[in-house]
Amino acid sequence: MIVYVKLTLTAAFWGGTFVAGRIVAREAGPFSAAFLRFLTASICLLLITWRAEGRLPLPRKNRILPLILLGLTGVFSYNVFFFMGLERIEAGRASLIIANNPIFITLFSALIFRERLRPLAVLGILLSLSGAVVVITRGNPLSAVQGGVGWGEIFIFFCVLSWVAYSLIGKTVLTALSPLVTVTWASLLGMVFLAAPAFAEGLLPEIFRYSAGGWAGILYLGVFGTVAGFVWYYRGIREIGPARASQFINLVPVSAVLLAALVLEEPLTLSLLAGGVLVLTGITLTNRAASRK
């Protein structure tokens, strides 16, 4: 029961990251924002790991490459695309595109781990992808072939691909390391990869110009969106598997759209609502098929 409560809170925290990310993206470059997020997260994770383990356990040689890949996918590429996307499109719209994470996790789990896709899951995948098209094209699917899709939507879609890789790679790493140690190493490695691009982007002169809201957003992303979110998500993957753990991402776009409307005053357009209904319906059907299995 506790794992389900934590996954629900994780989804709520992640919904808030779109609002916080939108605020931070107005002031910081994508590499700088991502670096500061994981600098904050890494400090917290090291303290928590040290208290829980007495040290930061060193991974075995055969786990080093997977951990590097986790840092490159779930930390480096995901967050750079995340902030680049939020510079260009609304937080609510971005969250509905990323809501397709479990759909792609299900698809790639079927391809890589030979998990069978039930007809209900296939229907759910088709509905969810249709909803994503409606959201991405703002209700005009023909614009996808006419060059009407913006870079913001494209960058957020790359977030989806990054997270799918992160989730599937994580499943293999968790056979040898705890979720806390795994996330700590991924955060540290990702932060190292982000450091040089962040300083090249002008982090040092710009850091003193961030507003109180910008710093609050960075702290929220680091503590709630990363430390609590990543650790609890990986515990969910280890205890109930990636397909079921990813089901709780259903709640992310709901909280994100509501928070974006309340905090950022983003409009609830017809294409956003219609696409959101299709996405959530598709994910629900896919999850139901997984539960029956």
Backbone torsions as a table, in degrees:
resi	resn	phi	psi	omega
1	MET	NA	-41.8	-177.4
2	ILE	-60.5	-38.7	-178.7
3	VAL	-63.1	-33.7	179.4
4	TYR	-72.1	-36.6	176.1
5	VAL	-64.0	-44.6	-180.0
6	LYS	-64.8	-38.3	178.0
7	LEU	-67.6	-34.1	176.8
8	THR	-66.4	-44.4	177.1
9	LEU	-64.7	-36.5	177.1
10	THR	-59.5	-44.6	179.1
11	ALA	-61.8	-39.5	178.4
12	ALA	-66.3	-42.6	177.6
13	PHE	-60.5	-44.3	-178.4
14	TRP	-67.5	-30.9	173.8
15	GLY	-61.1	-39.6	178.3
16	GLY	-69.5	-22.1	-179.2
17	THR	-65.9	-27.3	179.0
18	PHE	-69.1	-37.6	176.3
19	VAL	-69.6	-47.8	178.8
20	ALA	-62.0	-42.1	179.9
21	GLY	-63.4	-38.1	177.8
22	ARG	-63.3	-40.6	179.1
23	ILE	-66.3	-46.4	-178.9
24	VAL	-65.2	-38.9	-177.1
25	ALA	-63.9	-20.4	177.9
26	ARG	-73.3	-20.6	-174.6
27	GLU	-116.1	-30.7	-174.1
28	ALA	-116.5	149.7	174.1
29	GLY	-70.3	162.3	-175.5
30	PRO	-61.2	-40.6	179.5
31	PHE	-71.0	-39.6	179.4
32	SER	-65.3	-44.7	-179.7
33	ALA	-62.3	-44.6	-179.3
34	ALA	-66.4	-40.8	180.0
35	PHE	-62.9	-46.0	-179.2
36	LEU	-66.1	-35.9	176.9
37	ARG	-59.7	-46.7	-174.8
38	PHE	-86.8	-15.5	167.7
39	LEU	-65.9	-47.4	176.6
40	THR	-60.1	-47.6	-178.1
41	ALA	-64.0	-41.4	-177.2
42	SER	-64.3	-40.0	178.0
43	ILE	-61.7	-46.9	179.7
44	CYS	-63.8	-43.6	-177.8
45	LEU	-65.9	-38.5	178.0
46	LEU	-63.4	-41.9	178.6
47	LEU	-63.9	-43.0	-179.8
48	ILE	-67.2	-43.1	-179.6
49	THR	-65.2	-41.5	-179.7
50	TRP	-62.9	-38.1	179.5
51	ARG	-71.4	-38.5	-176.7
52	ALA	-79.7	-38.8	-173.5
53	GLU	-106.3	-16.0	-175.2
54	GLY	82.8	-7.2	-179.9
55	ARG	-173.2	176.4	171.6
56	LEU	-101.0	103.9	-177.3
57	PRO	-57.9	136.9	177.4
58	LEU	-81.7	135.8	179.7
59	PRO	-75.7	155.1	173.8
60	ARG	-69.8	161.1	-176.0
61	LYS	-57.1	-37.4	-176.9
62	ASN	-76.4	-3.9	177.2
63	ARG	-104.4	-7.3	-176.6
64	ILE	-65.9	-47.1	-179.4
65	LEU	-62.6	-46.3	176.0
66	PRO	-58.2	-37.7	178.3
67	LEU	-66.6	-39.0	175.7
68	ILE	-61.3	-41.8	179.1
69	LEU	-65.1	-35.9	175.5
70	LEU	-62.7	-43.5	178.4
71	GLY	-63.9	-36.7	-179.3
72	LEU	-74.4	-33.4	-175.7
73	THR	-91.2	-61.1	-174.0
74	GLY	-76.1	-20.5	-178.6
75	VAL	-108.7	-60.6	-173.7
76	PHE	-68.4	-67.8	-172.9
77	SER	-67.3	-42.4	-179.0
78	TYR	-57.5	-48.2	-173.6
79	ASN	-74.9	-33.8	175.9
80	VAL	-64.1	-46.8	177.6
81	PHE	-65.3	-35.2	179.8
82	PHE	-59.8	-51.6	-178.3
83	PHE	-72.8	-34.1	176.2
84	MET	-64.4	-38.3	178.3
85	GLY	-69.0	-43.3	-177.5
86	LEU	-72.1	-13.7	171.0
87	GLU	-68.7	-23.4	-168.0
88	ARG	-114.5	-27.2	-177.7
89	ILE	-130.4	167.2	-176.6
90	GLU	-69.3	153.3	-179.1
91	ALA	-63.2	-42.4	-179.5
92	GLY	-63.3	-41.8	179.1
93	ARG	-65.7	-42.1	179.1
94	ALA	-61.8	-40.1	-177.6
95	SER	-65.5	-33.9	-179.8
96	LEU	-72.7	-30.4	175.1
97	ILE	-69.7	-45.3	-179.1
98	ILE	-69.7	-19.8	177.7
99	ALA	-60.8	-14.6	178.5
100	ASN	-80.5	3.3	176.6
101	ASN	-49.2	-52.7	-177.6
102	PRO	-63.6	-28.2	177.7
103	ILE	-63.9	-48.1	-179.2
104	PHE	-72.8	-31.4	174.8
105	ILE	-63.4	-42.2	178.1
106	THR	-62.7	-43.5	-180.0
107	LEU	-62.8	-48.1	-177.4
108	PHE	-74.2	-27.5	173.9
109	SER	-64.6	-37.4	177.8
110	ALA	-66.4	-38.2	-178.2
111	LEU	-75.4	-41.0	-173.4
112	ILE	-88.7	-46.0	-175.7
113	PHE	-99.0	6.9	176.6
114	ARG	60.0	34.7	176.0
115	GLU	-80.7	131.0	-174.2
116	ARG	-74.4	137.1	176.6
117	LEU	-93.7	121.8	176.9
118	ARG	-80.1	157.1	179.1
119	PRO	-55.3	-37.6	178.9
120	LEU	-63.9	-37.1	178.0
121	ALA	-67.4	-40.2	178.3
122	VAL	-61.9	-43.5	176.9
123	LEU	-60.9	-43.0	179.1
124	GLY	-62.3	-41.1	178.7
125	ILE	-61.6	-44.7	-179.5
126	LEU	-63.9	-42.0	179.2
127	LEU	-65.7	-43.7	-178.4
128	SER	-64.9	-42.8	178.6
129	LEU	-66.2	-35.6	176.5
130	SER	-63.2	-42.5	177.3
131	GLY	-62.8	-39.0	178.3
132	ALA	-62.5	-39.7	178.2
133	VAL	-62.8	-42.0	179.1
134	VAL	-62.2	-43.2	-179.5
135	VAL	-67.7	-47.4	-176.9
136	ILE	-62.8	-40.4	-177.1
137	THR	-92.1	4.0	179.3
138	ARG	57.9	40.2	175.9
139	GLY	86.5	5.7	179.4
140	ASN	-128.0	82.3	-176.1
141	PRO	-55.7	-29.1	-179.5
142	LEU	-64.5	-23.3	-179.4
143	SER	-65.5	-19.7	179.3
144	ALA	-64.6	-34.0	179.0
145	VAL	-95.6	-4.5	179.9
146	GLN	-107.0	10.4	178.8
147	GLY	77.7	22.8	-176.6
148	GLY	-91.0	-4.4	179.5
149	VAL	-84.6	129.6	-175.8
150	GLY	-83.8	169.5	179.8
151	TRP	-66.7	-28.2	178.5
152	GLY	-59.0	-47.6	178.2
153	GLU	-63.9	-38.5	-179.6
154	ILE	-66.1	-43.4	179.5
155	PHE	-63.0	-41.2	179.7
156	ILE	-66.7	-34.1	176.4
157	PHE	-64.8	-35.6	175.8
158	PHE	-65.2	-27.7	173.3
159	CYS	-60.0	-42.2	-179.8
160	VAL	-58.9	-49.0	-179.3
161	LEU	-62.4	-38.1	179.1
162	SER	-64.7	-42.2	-177.6
163	TRP	-70.9	-34.2	176.4
164	VAL	-61.1	-46.2	178.6
165	ALA	-61.7	-42.8	179.8
166	TYR	-60.2	-44.0	-177.9
167	SER	-67.2	-43.8	-176.6
168	LEU	-72.7	-38.2	176.2
169	ILE	-65.8	-38.8	-179.7
170	GLY	-60.6	-32.2	179.5
171	LYS	-60.8	-37.0	179.7
172	THR	-76.1	-35.9	-179.0
173	VAL	-68.2	-35.9	-175.3
174	LEU	-68.8	-6.7	175.6
175	THR	-74.4	-16.9	-177.0
176	ALA	-122.3	-24.3	-177.3
177	LEU	-123.8	152.8	177.5
178	SER	-72.9	159.2	177.5
179	PRO	-56.6	-41.3	-178.4
180	LEU	-63.4	-46.5	179.7
181	VAL	-66.5	-39.7	179.4
182	THR	-60.8	-48.6	-178.5
183	VAL	-66.8	-37.2	179.2
184	THR	-62.5	-46.8	178.8
185	TRP	-65.1	-41.8	178.9
186	ALA	-62.2	-41.5	179.6
187	SER	-65.9	-44.3	179.4
188	LEU	-62.7	-46.7	-178.7
189	LEU	-66.2	-42.5	177.9
190	GLY	-61.5	-40.3	178.1
191	MET	-62.1	-41.4	178.2
192	VAL	-62.0	-43.8	179.6
193	PHE	-64.9	-29.7	-177.2
194	LEU	-84.1	-18.2	-171.5
195	ALA	-59.6	-54.7	-176.3
196	ALA	-60.8	-49.0	177.5
197	PRO	-60.5	-35.3	-178.9
198	ALA	-65.9	-45.4	179.5
199	PHE	-68.9	-35.0	176.3
200	ALA	-66.3	-27.7	-180.0
201	GLU	-76.1	-13.0	179.7
202	GLY	101.4	34.4	-177.3
203	LEU	-59.3	-48.1	-173.3
204	LEU	-59.9	-50.2	179.8
205	PRO	-69.8	-29.1	-175.7
206	GLU	-82.3	-24.8	-172.0
207	ILE	-61.8	-27.8	-178.6
208	PHE	-82.2	-3.9	-178.3
209	ARG	-104.1	-0.9	180.0
210	TYR	-68.5	144.1	178.0
211	SER	-81.2	172.5	176.6
212	ALA	-61.5	-37.5	178.0
213	GLY	-65.1	-37.6	178.3
214	GLY	-65.0	-43.5	178.9
215	TRP	-68.1	-36.7	176.7
216	ALA	-63.0	-39.7	177.7
217	GLY	-64.3	-41.9	179.0
218	ILE	-63.2	-44.3	179.3
219	LEU	-64.6	-40.5	177.6
220	TYR	-61.9	-47.0	179.8
221	LEU	-60.8	-39.6	-177.7
222	GLY	-73.0	-45.0	-173.6
223	VAL	-84.1	-55.8	-174.7
224	PHE	-85.6	-44.3	-177.0
225	GLY	-75.0	-20.4	-177.0
226	THR	-114.7	-61.7	-174.2
227	VAL	-61.7	-61.2	-179.4
228	ALA	-65.5	-46.2	-175.8
229	GLY	-63.3	-50.4	-176.0
230	PHE	-67.1	-43.9	-178.1
231	VAL	-63.4	-47.4	-178.5
232	TRP	-68.3	-34.6	178.3
233	TYR	-64.8	-42.6	-179.2
234	TYR	-70.6	-33.2	174.2
235	ARG	-63.7	-37.2	176.6
236	GLY	-64.1	-42.4	178.2
237	ILE	-61.2	-42.5	-177.5
238	ARG	-69.1	-37.3	-173.8
239	GLU	-86.8	-36.6	-176.7
240	ILE	-124.6	1.5	176.0
241	GLY	92.4	157.2	-176.5
242	PRO	-65.3	-35.1	-178.0
243	ALA	-66.1	-46.4	-179.5
244	ARG	-73.4	-39.0	179.3
245	ALA	-62.2	-38.1	-178.9
246	SER	-68.9	-15.6	178.9
247	GLN	-60.7	-31.6	-176.0
248	PHE	-72.0	-10.1	175.4
249	ILE	-67.5	-14.2	174.8
250	ASN	-53.5	-35.7	-175.9
251	LEU	-77.9	-17.6	-175.8
252	VAL	-62.0	-53.2	-178.4
253	PRO	-65.1	-30.7	178.7
254	VAL	-62.6	-51.7	179.5
255	SER	-67.0	-35.9	-179.2
256	ALA	-66.0	-45.8	-179.4
257	VAL	-64.1	-42.9	179.8
258	LEU	-65.5	-44.4	179.7
259	LEU	-66.6	-38.1	179.0
260	ALA	-64.4	-38.2	178.3
261	ALA	-68.4	-38.4	-177.3
262	LEU	-78.4	-45.7	-173.7
263	VAL	-87.3	-45.2	-175.4
264	LEU	-98.1	-6.0	-179.4
265	GLU	58.2	39.3	176.4
266	GLU	-76.8	138.5	-177.3
267	PRO	-72.6	145.9	175.4
268	LEU	-94.7	89.5	-176.4
269	THR	-78.6	163.4	-179.3
270	LEU	-63.3	-42.2	-179.9
271	SER	-65.4	-34.9	178.7
272	LEU	-66.4	-45.6	-178.8
273	LEU	-69.1	-44.0	-179.8
274	ALA	-64.9	-45.6	178.1
275	GLY	-63.5	-38.1	178.4
276	GLY	-63.3	-40.6	177.7
277	VAL	-62.5	-43.2	179.2
278	LEU	-64.8	-43.5	-179.4
279	VAL	-61.8	-49.9	-177.2
280	LEU	-68.0	-36.2	176.4
281	THR	-64.1	-43.7	179.6
282	GLY	-62.9	-43.2	-179.9
283	ILE	-66.5	-38.4	178.6
284	THR	-61.7	-44.2	178.9
285	LEU	-64.7	-41.3	178.9
286	THR	-63.2	-42.7	178.9
287	ASN	-65.4	-37.9	179.3
288	ARG	-64.2	-39.3	177.2
289	ALA	-63.8	-39.5	179.1
290	ALA	-66.6	-38.2	-179.1
291	SER	-66.1	-42.1	178.1
292	ARG	-62.0	-36.8	178.8
293	LYS	-65.0	NA	NA
